């Protein structure tokens, strides 16, 4: 009897234990299924958001308010409303509808000029500290050179600007904001896209004609050299050993190829009738001498009242002689950029500054 009672009690206990175990197991299954379905729902949200991000990531502009201490804000933007872009192959000018047709991710800064502010689309400061970084933080770039350009343009309301080596468009946008016509020439396609976006963003489409070519002494195809962390330092990689040496290790690789044109070829571009009397700004990283070799007809047909030229790469170089002979032949006198009234000594060109202002005699 004792054994029977003990067995019955043990069975009851085991039944209770088994029942509790079943409840625990059922609870665990329910919890597990809940986590499973919750995880699946979260994954669906992640995939959906990722697809949405992929759809818009090429249509965003990073708006920088660094000049006023604000934060960067992403805003959606799409195609650029600017089509006045030309390119020349080995023989023929044509409208370039491709280079600025795709949406891009740009940082939107503000270019401050005496004639009002205008948006300028720049690179991240870490990628391009020398131009973009300065523009993001201050809204200005090369104030002294810009001031000379403004003074020259103000001297005659009929004067317009030809900007050769436009980079991301500081001088182009400044002159356009002043109300002048601008013919901007830029070799690097990504810089051209920045200019397109800035021109459209500022509503300056009727002021700017943009050329996507490199300037040289002949029509051909060249590689564009990379200046690390300096988008404005892009150079034509032809006979460029001294340029690479001056860049002190920053010349690393190439961006690819681009067609070259002569300055004389600009005389055939649509709209050149607006540029019979001009100021020229040229900054093409040591290729200025090659440009002069293809510019004789340009200097004969166009009235140039001032020519601002980068000189850094020509000090103590044979290219200086080429430029000096050409400019002397066409009756231009070199002046200090910091003081337009101060003439420079031809025999001391190795000590000239980073830039030179050429003014016509008389």
C-alpha positions in Angstrom: 0.0 0.0 0.0 2.8 2.3 0.9 4.6 1.6 -2.4 1.4 2.1 -4.4 0.8 5.5 -2.7 4.4 6.5 -3.3 4.1 5.6 -7.0 0.9 7.6 -7.4 2.5 10.6 -5.7 5.6 10.4 -7.9 3.4 10.2 -11.0 1.5 13.3 -9.9 4.8 15.2 -9.3 6.2 14.1 -12.6 3.0 15.1 -14.3 3.2 18.6 -12.8 6.9 18.9 -13.8 6.2 17.7 -17.3 3.3 20.1 -17.5 5.4 23.0 -16.3 8.2 22.0 -18.8 5.6 21.9 -21.6 4.5 25.4 -20.6 8.0 26.7 -20.5 8.8 25.1 -23.9 5.6 26.6 -25.4 6.6 30.0 -24.0 10.1 29.7 -25.5 8.6 28.8 -28.9 6.2 31.8 -28.8 9.1 34.1 -27.8 11.3 32.7 -30.5 8.7 33.1 -33.2 8.0 36.6 -32.0 11.7 37.5 -32.4 11.8 35.7 -35.8 8.9 37.7 -37.2 10.2 41.0 -35.6 13.6 40.4 -37.1 12.1 39.7 -40.5 10.0 42.9 -40.3 13.1 44.9 -39.4 15.0 43.4 -42.3 12.2 44.4 -44.7 12.4 48.0 -43.5 16.2 48.0 -43.9 16.0 46.7 -47.5 13.2 49.1 -48.3 15.2 52.1 -47.0 18.4 50.9 -48.7 16.6 50.7 -52.0 15.2 54.2 -51.5 18.6 55.5 -50.7 20.1 53.8 -53.8 17.4 55.6 -55.8 18.2 59.1 -54.6 21.9 58.9 -53.7 23.0 60.3 -57.1 20.6 63.2 -56.8 21.7 64.8 -53.6 23.5 68.0 -52.8 25.3 68.5 -49.6 24.5 72.0 -48.5 27.3 73.6 -46.5 26.5 76.4 -44.1 30.0 76.4 -42.7 30.4 80.1 -43.4 27.7 80.8 -40.9 28.5 78.1 -38.4 25.6 75.8 -39.4 25.5 72.1 -40.2 25.6 70.3 -43.5 22.2 69.3 -44.9 21.5 66.8 -47.7 18.9 68.1 -50.2 17.7 66.2 -53.3 18.5 67.8 -56.7 18.5 66.4 -60.2 19.4 67.4 -63.7 21.3 70.7 -64.2 19.4 73.3 -66.3 22.5 74.4 -68.3 23.2 73.3 -71.8 25.5 76.0 -73.2 28.5 73.6 -73.2 30.7 72.9 -76.2 33.6 70.6 -77.0 35.9 70.2 -80.0 37.3 67.0 -81.3 40.2 67.0 -83.7 38.3 69.1 -86.3 34.8 70.1 -85.3 32.9 72.1 -82.6 29.8 70.5 -81.2 27.3 70.9 -78.4 28.3 68.7 -75.5 25.0 67.4 -74.0 26.7 64.6 -72.1 29.2 66.0 -69.6 26.7 67.8 -67.4 23.7 65.6 -68.0 24.0 63.3 -64.9 23.0 64.2 -61.4 25.8 64.5 -58.9 26.6 64.8 -55.2 28.1 68.2 -54.6 28.7 70.4 -51.6 26.9 73.8 -52.0 28.9 76.7 -50.7 28.4 80.5 -51.1 30.7 82.6 -53.3 30.8 86.2 -52.0 31.4 88.9 -54.6 31.1 92.7 -54.6 28.0 92.2 -56.8 26.2 89.8 -54.5 26.5 86.2 -53.4 26.0 83.2 -55.6 26.0 79.5 -55.0 29.2 77.6 -55.9 29.3 73.8 -55.9 32.6 72.6 -54.5 34.5 69.4 -53.4 34.8 68.2 -49.8 37.4 70.2 -48.0 39.5 67.1 -47.3 39.6 66.3 -51.0 40.3 69.9 -52.2 41.5 72.0 -49.2 43.2 74.7 -51.3 40.1 75.9 -53.2 37.0 74.2 -52.0 38.1 74.2 -48.3 38.8 78.0 -48.4 35.5 78.7 -50.2 33.5 76.6 -47.7 35.1 78.4 -44.7 35.3 82.0 -46.1 33.3 82.4 -49.3 36.3 83.9 -51.0 39.3 82.7 -53.0 42.3 84.6 -54.4 40.9 88.0 -53.4 43.8 90.0 -54.8 43.5 88.4 -58.3 39.8 88.7 -58.3 40.1 92.4 -57.4 42.4 93.0 -60.4 39.9 91.2 -62.6 37.0 93.3 -61.3 39.0 96.6 -61.8 39.8 95.7 -65.4 36.2 94.8 -66.2 34.9 97.9 -64.6 37.0 100.1 -66.8 34.7 99.3 -69.8 31.1 98.1 -69.7 31.7 96.3 -73.0 34.5 94.1 -71.6 33.8 90.4 -71.0 35.9 87.6 -69.5 37.7 84.6 -71.1 38.6 82.2 -68.2 41.1 79.6 -69.4 41.6 76.9 -66.7 38.3 77.7 -65.0 38.7 75.0 -62.3 35.3 75.0 -60.4 34.4 78.5 -61.7 35.4 81.1 -59.1 36.3 83.8 -61.7 33.6 82.7 -64.2 30.8 83.0 -61.6 32.2 86.3 -60.2 32.3 87.9 -63.6 28.9 86.5 -64.5 27.4 87.8 -61.3 28.9 91.2 -62.3 26.7 91.0 -65.4 29.4 90.2 -67.9 29.6 87.4 -70.5 32.1 84.7 -69.8 33.7 82.1 -72.0 35.1 79.5 -69.6 37.5 76.7 -70.7 38.1 73.7 -68.5 39.8 70.4 -69.2 38.7 68.2 -66.3 35.2 66.8 -66.8 34.3 66.7 -63.1 35.2 70.4 -62.8 33.0 71.2 -65.8 30.1 69.5 -64.0 30.7 71.6 -60.9 30.6 74.8 -63.0 27.4 73.7 -64.7 25.7 73.1 -61.4 26.9 76.5 -60.1 25.8 78.4 -63.2 22.3 76.9 -63.0 22.1 77.3 -59.3 22.8 81.0 -59.6 20.6 81.6 -62.6 23.5 82.7 -64.7 22.9 80.5 -67.8 22.5 83.5 -70.1 26.0 84.8 -69.1 28.2 81.7 -69.5 29.5 79.7 -72.4 31.5 76.6 -71.2 34.1 74.7 -73.2 35.2 71.2 -72.2 38.7 71.0 -73.7 42.4 71.5 -72.8 44.3 74.4 -74.4 47.5 73.5 -76.2 49.4 74.4 -79.4 47.7 71.7 -81.5 44.6 69.5 -81.8 45.1 66.1 -80.2 44.5 64.0 -77.1 46.4 64.3 -73.8 46.4 62.8 -70.3 45.4 65.0 -67.4 47.7 64.6 -64.4 46.5 64.4 -60.8 47.6 66.8 -58.1 46.7 65.0 -54.9 44.3 67.0 -52.7 44.3 69.9 -55.2 41.6 69.8 -57.9 42.9 73.1 -59.2 46.3 71.6 -59.7 45.2 69.3 -62.5 47.8 69.5 -65.3 48.4 68.4 -68.9 50.8 65.5 -68.6 53.0 66.4 -71.6 56.7 67.4 -71.1 55.7 67.9 -67.5 58.8 66.7 -65.5 59.5 70.2 -64.1 55.8 70.6 -63.2 55.8 67.3 -61.3 59.0 68.3 -59.6 57.5 71.6 -58.4 54.5 69.7 -57.1 56.8 67.9 -54.7 55.3 64.4 -54.8 51.7 65.5 -55.2 51.6 64.5 -58.9 50.1 61.0 -58.6 48.4 59.3 -61.6 46.0 60.6 -64.2 42.3 61.4 -64.6 42.2 60.1 -68.1 42.3 61.9 -71.5 40.8 65.0 -73.1 40.9 66.6 -76.5 43.1 69.7 -76.9 42.3 72.8 -78.8 44.3 76.0 -79.7 43.2 79.4 -78.5 42.8 80.2 -82.2 40.0 77.6 -82.3 38.0 79.7 -79.9 37.4 82.1 -82.7 35.1 79.6 -84.4 32.9 78.8 -81.3 29.3 79.9 -81.4 28.8 83.2 -79.5 32.4 84.4 -80.0 30.9 87.7 -81.2 30.3 88.5 -77.5 34.1 88.4 -76.9 35.6 90.9 -79.2 37.0 92.9 -76.2 38.1 90.9 -73.2 40.0 90.3 -70.1 41.8 86.9 -70.1 42.6 84.9 -67.0 44.8 81.9 -67.7 45.8 79.3 -65.1 46.7 76.0 -66.7 49.4 74.7 -64.5 52.6 75.3 -66.5 51.0 74.8 -70.0 50.8 78.5 -70.7 53.7 78.5 -73.1 52.0 75.8 -75.3 48.8 77.9 -75.2 50.7 80.9 -76.5 52.1 78.9 -79.4 48.6 78.4 -80.7 47.2 81.9 -80.0 48.7 84.2 -82.7 45.4 84.7 -84.6 43.5 85.0 -81.3 45.7 87.9 -80.3 45.2 89.5 -83.7 41.4 89.3 -83.8 40.5 89.8 -80.1 41.1 93.1 -78.2 42.7 92.0 -74.9 42.9 94.8 -72.4 44.4 92.7 -69.6 45.8 89.2 -69.4 46.2 87.6 -65.9 48.6 84.6 -66.2 49.9 82.2 -63.6 53.8 82.4 -63.6 54.8 80.0 -60.9 55.8 77.1 -63.2 57.8 79.3 -65.6 60.4 80.8 -63.3 63.9 79.7 -64.4 62.3 77.6 -67.2 62.7 77.7 -71.0 58.9 78.2 -71.1 59.4 81.7 -69.7 61.4 82.7 -72.9 58.6 81.4 -75.1 56.0 83.4 -73.3 58.2 86.6 -73.0 58.9 86.5 -76.8 55.3 86.0 -77.7 53.9 88.7 -75.4 56.6 91.2 -76.5 55.8 90.5 -80.1 52.1 91.3 -79.4 53.0 94.5 -77.5 52.2 93.4 -74.0 54.1 94.6 -70.9 54.3 92.5 -67.7 53.1 94.1 -64.5 53.0 93.0 -60.8 49.6 91.7 -59.9 49.8 93.4 -56.5 50.4 96.7 -58.1 49.1 97.1 -61.7 51.2 100.3 -62.1 54.5 98.5 -61.4 56.1 97.2 -64.5 58.3 94.1 -64.2 61.8 93.7 -65.6 61.9 91.2 -68.5 65.4 90.2 -67.5 64.3 89.2 -64.0 61.4 86.9 -64.8 62.8 84.2 -62.5 61.9 86.5 -59.5 58.4 87.4 -60.6 55.5 86.5 -58.4 53.0 83.6 -58.7 50.9 85.6 -61.2 51.6 88.3 -63.8 49.4 90.9 -65.3 50.1 91.6 -68.9 48.8 95.0 -70.2 49.0 96.3 -73.8 51.3 99.1 -74.6 49.9 102.6 -74.7 
